[in-house]
Structure formats: structure tokens, C-alpha cells
Amino acid sequence: MEIWLLILGMAGITFAIRYSLFAWPGLRFPPLVLQGLHYVPAAVLTAIVVPGMLLPDGQHLAFNLDNAYLLAGLGAILIAALSRNLLATIGGGLLLFFLLRWALGQLPL
């Protein structure tokens, strides 16, 4: 029963936060807050991706040359910096990741 109350509470809080922007459409943020909001997507994506690159097994840091996650991530960063194209970054990063996994003998075939 406690789990259901927790789930309902989280759903209620999430709904209230998101609905508040529709309930008060005239709400305006200060320029400093608007400037800070521009960095939110990059910060969220970094928080999601970097642990996967550095902790491929979920427990130990892997700064090795046999860490395909780290090498492909760095390659994707390079592709993004050079091409400025989202599709090229995703496709190139995936291709590089699978080629590295194949070259390092890490593909479960």
C-alpha cells in the first residue's frame, strides 16, 4: 500500500509542476533564469551519458583502451564538433561503437 501512495504522490507532484505552466500562461521568468534554462538539456544528457561511458559494468571506472563505450563516446563528441549534425553524430557514434565492439571481440554473437 505504501508503494502505491508513493507512486500516486509522485504522479501528483509531477502533474502539479507541469500543469502550473499551463494554469498561469502569463508567468514570465527573469532573464537570468531563461539564460540558465538553455543549459538544462546539455546538463541532463551529460548526466545520463557520462556514467554509461565511464562505468560500462555499472561498478568500476574504465579508462582503458578496450572500453568501447568511452572510445565511441569520445568519437561521437568529435563527430558532433566537426559536423554540427545530430543525425551524423548519432549514426557515426553508433557505427563507431559497434565497430569497436567487433574489433575488441566484445560482441555477443
trRosetta pair geometry for C-beta under 8 A, 3 or more apart (Angstrom, degrees):
i j d omega theta_ij theta_ji phi_ij phi_ji
1 4 5.8 -55 -155 35 37 110
1 5 6.5 36 150 -17 68 105
2 5 5.6 -55 -150 38 36 112
2 6 6.3 39 151 -22 67 105
3 6 5.5 -54 -150 36 33 114
3 7 6.4 32 152 -18 66 104
4 7 5.6 -51 -145 37 33 111
4 8 6.2 31 156 -15 66 107
5 8 5.8 -54 -143 41 30 109
5 9 6.1 34 155 -22 64 108
6 9 5.7 -55 -146 36 28 113
6 10 6.4 26 157 -16 64 105
7 10 5.9 -55 -147 37 30 108
7 11 6.3 29 154 -18 64 107
8 11 5.6 -54 -145 38 32 112
8 12 6.2 34 155 -21 65 106
9 12 5.7 -54 -147 35 30 112
9 13 6.4 26 157 -16 65 106
10 13 5.9 -54 -145 38 31 109
10 14 6.2 31 156 -18 65 108
11 14 5.8 -56 -146 39 29 111
11 15 6.2 29 156 -19 64 108
12 15 5.8 -55 -145 38 28 110
12 16 6.2 28 157 -20 64 108
13 16 5.7 -54 -145 36 30 111
13 17 6.4 29 157 -19 64 105
14 17 6.0 -56 -149 35 29 109
14 18 6.4 14 160 -7 65 111
15 18 6.2 -66 -146 45 28 101
15 19 5.6 22 162 -18 68 116
16 19 5.9 -56 -132 41 24 107
16 20 6.3 39 161 -38 60 102
17 20 6.1 -48 -156 14 25 116
18 21 6.5 -51 -171 22 41 107
18 22 7.7 24 142 -3 65 104
19 22 5.6 -63 -160 43 50 106
19 23 5.7 52 145 -29 80 107
20 23 5.4 -51 -137 35 35 115
20 24 6.5 -8 174 19 68 102
20 27 8.0 37 145 -24 85 164
21 24 7.3 -74 -140 57 21 76
21 25 7.9 61 159 -97 56 50
21 27 6.9 -111 -132 54 56 137
22 25 6.8 3 -157 -69 36 85
24 27 4.3 71 117 -39 109 110
29 33 4.1 -109 173 87 116 127
29 34 5.2 144 93 -53 117 84
29 37 7.4 61 107 -20 166 137
30 33 5.0 93 59 7 77 102
30 34 7.2 -146 97 -3 40 89
31 34 5.5 -56 -145 40 35 113
31 35 6.2 38 155 -22 68 104
32 35 5.7 -51 -148 34 30 113
32 36 6.5 30 152 -17 62 107
33 36 5.6 -56 -149 38 32 111
33 37 6.4 39 152 -27 65 104
34 37 5.7 -50 -148 28 32 115
34 38 7.5 45 152 -30 58 93
35 38 6.1 -44 -168 12 37 115
36 39 6.1 -59 -168 31 47 107
36 40 7.6 68 140 -44 68 89
37 40 5.4 -22 -160 -10 52 121
39 42 5.7 -63 -162 47 59 110
39 43 5.6 57 144 -25 85 111
40 43 5.8 -62 -143 40 29 110
40 44 6.1 26 163 -19 68 108
41 44 5.9 -57 -143 37 29 108
41 45 6.2 24 161 -13 66 109
42 45 6.0 -57 -143 41 28 107
42 46 6.1 30 157 -20 63 110
43 46 5.7 -56 -146 37 28 113
43 47 6.4 28 155 -19 63 107
44 47 5.8 -56 -149 36 30 110
44 48 6.5 24 154 -16 64 107
45 48 5.7 -58 -148 38 33 109
45 49 5.9 14 163 -9 71 116
46 49 6.2 -63 -131 44 26 99
46 50 5.6 21 178 -20 67 117
47 50 7.0 -39 -114 31 17 106
47 51 7.6 14 177 -9 47 106
48 51 7.6 -84 -179 33 20 99
48 52 7.4 3 149 -6 58 117
49 52 5.8 -71 -161 41 38 111
49 53 6.2 32 152 -21 76 109
49 73 6.7 148 162 -131 111 124
50 53 5.6 -56 -145 36 35 111
50 54 6.1 11 166 -2 71 112
50 73 8.0 124 -105 -177 49 154
51 54 6.2 -67 -135 50 29 95
51 55 5.3 -24 -178 32 71 114
52 55 7.0 -63 -106 62 17 74
52 56 7.0 54 179 -101 55 54
52 69 6.1 -130 141 -171 77 136
53 56 7.5 -12 -165 -65 17 82
53 67 7.8 87 178 150 62 120
53 69 4.9 -169 -128 139 49 98
53 70 4.9 105 176 -94 89 59
53 73 4.2 -21 -112 -13 133 164
54 61 5.7 -24 167 -136 95 78
54 62 6.7 164 -175 45 43 69
54 63 7.5 1 -140 -68 84 74
54 70 6.6 76 -85 -90 48 108
55 58 5.6 74 145 -110 108 17
55 59 6.7 146 -164 27 108 19
55 60 6.8 146 -135 65 78 30
55 61 6.4 -49 -83 -92 74 45
55 62 7.0 133 -109 8 27 93
56 62 5.5 -36 16 31 103 147
56 67 6.0 -173 -17 -147 137 95
56 68 7.9 88 -109 51 153 71
56 69 4.6 169 -90 10 112 143
56 70 7.7 -92 -45 -26 114 87
57 60 5.9 13 58 34 119 88
57 62 7.3 103 5 -38 94 130
62 67 4.3 145 130 -92 114 132
62 69 7.7 77 78 51 128 111
62 70 6.6 -153 100 -23 92 131
63 67 7.2 -61 -121 6 10 149
63 70 7.1 155 -121 -135 43 171
64 67 4.9 120 61 -21 79 97
64 70 7.9 131 55 38 53 142
65 71 7.3 61 -156 -68 52 127
66 104 5.4 135 -150 -147 82 133
66 106 7.9 139 175 -51 93 129
67 70 4.1 35 112 19 119 114
67 71 6.3 145 89 -13 68 88
68 71 5.8 -59 -139 45 33 108
68 72 5.7 29 163 -16 70 112
68 97 6.0 97 155 -155 105 64
68 100 4.0 155 -133 115 99 118
68 101 4.8 68 -151 -69 173 68
68 104 5.8 -141 -59 23 110 144
68 106 6.1 -145 -10 50 138 150
69 72 6.3 -59 -141 41 21 104
69 73 6.2 23 156 -21 59 112
69 97 7.4 34 -102 -132 43 107
70 73 5.7 -57 -147 36 27 113
70 74 6.4 24 157 -15 64 106
71 74 5.9 -55 -148 38 30 108
71 75 6.3 32 151 -19 63 108
71 96 7.6 -135 123 152 87 110
71 100 5.5 164 86 -129 128 158
72 75 5.4 -53 -146 39 34 116
72 76 6.2 38 153 -23 66 102
72 93 5.7 97 167 -169 93 72
72 94 7.9 63 -175 -94 132 17
72 96 4.7 156 -127 107 84 100
72 97 3.6 52 -131 -82 163 76
72 100 5.6 -137 -57 21 100 143
73 76 5.6 -50 -146 34 31 111
73 77 6.6 34 152 -20 62 101
73 93 7.3 43 -101 -149 35 116
74 77 5.5 -48 -150 32 35 114
74 78 6.6 36 150 -18 64 103
75 78 5.6 -54 -151 36 34 112
75 79 6.3 36 151 -19 67 103
75 92 7.1 -135 140 140 101 99
75 93 6.4 154 94 -113 93 64
75 96 4.4 -133 105 156 154 167
76 79 5.5 -48 -144 36 35 113
76 80 6.2 37 154 -20 65 104
76 89 5.6 78 -168 -174 85 82
76 90 7.8 44 -141 -91 119 27
76 92 6.5 152 -109 94 65 92
76 93 3.2 26 -91 -95 116 119
76 96 7.0 -157 -54 49 75 136
77 80 5.7 -54 -148 36 30 112
77 81 6.4 29 154 -19 64 107
78 81 5.7 -54 -146 36 31 110
78 82 6.3 18 159 -10 65 111
79 82 6.1 -65 -145 44 27 103
79 83 5.7 -10 172 11 68 118
79 88 6.0 -151 167 132 112 93
79 89 5.0 157 105 -111 109 61
79 92 4.2 167 -125 91 163 148
79 93 6.5 -138 38 -52 142 79
79 96 8.0 -158 -33 -17 135 141
80 83 6.7 -67 -122 51 19 87
80 84 7.1 69 180 -88 55 32
80 85 8.0 -144 -125 50 52 46
80 86 8.0 30 -119 -101 95 43
80 89 4.2 41 -78 -107 85 131
81 84 7.7 5 -170 -59 16 68
83 88 4.4 -82 132 92 162 148
83 89 6.7 -164 65 -54 121 78
83 92 7.8 143 4 -5 150 150
85 88 3.8 58 88 16 116 115
85 89 6.4 173 88 -17 59 84
86 89 5.6 -57 -149 35 30 113
86 90 6.4 24 158 -14 67 106
87 90 6.0 -54 -144 39 31 106
87 91 5.9 22 161 -9 66 113
88 91 6.0 -59 -136 47 26 105
88 92 5.5 22 166 -15 65 117
89 92 6.1 -56 -132 43 20 106
89 93 5.9 20 164 -19 59 114
90 93 6.0 -59 -143 38 22 109
90 94 6.3 18 160 -14 61 109
91 94 6.0 -59 -146 39 27 107
91 95 6.1 25 158 -16 65 110
92 95 5.7 -55 -142 40 29 111
92 96 6.0 29 158 -17 65 109
93 96 5.8 -55 -143 40 27 110
93 97 6.2 32 155 -24 63 107
94 97 5.5 -52 -146 33 30 114
94 98 6.4 20 161 -10 65 105
95 98 6.3 -60 -147 41 27 101
95 99 6.1 25 156 -16 64 111
96 99 5.8 -58 -143 41 29 111
96 100 6.1 29 158 -19 65 108
97 100 5.9 -59 -150 37 26 109
97 101 6.4 25 154 -18 63 107
98 101 5.5 -48 -142 36 35 113
98 102 6.3 37 155 -19 65 105
98 107 7.5 53 -158 -89 74 121
99 102 5.7 -54 -147 38 31 111
99 103 6.1 28 156 -17 66 109
100 103 5.7 -55 -140 40 31 108
100 104 6.0 16 163 -7 67 112
101 104 6.2 -64 -140 47 24 100
101 106 4.5 -96 -155 73 74 101
101 107 4.9 99 136 -61 106 82
102 105 7.8 31 178 -71 28 29
102 106 7.9 -83 -51 47 18 69
102 107 5.3 11 -89 -20 60 132
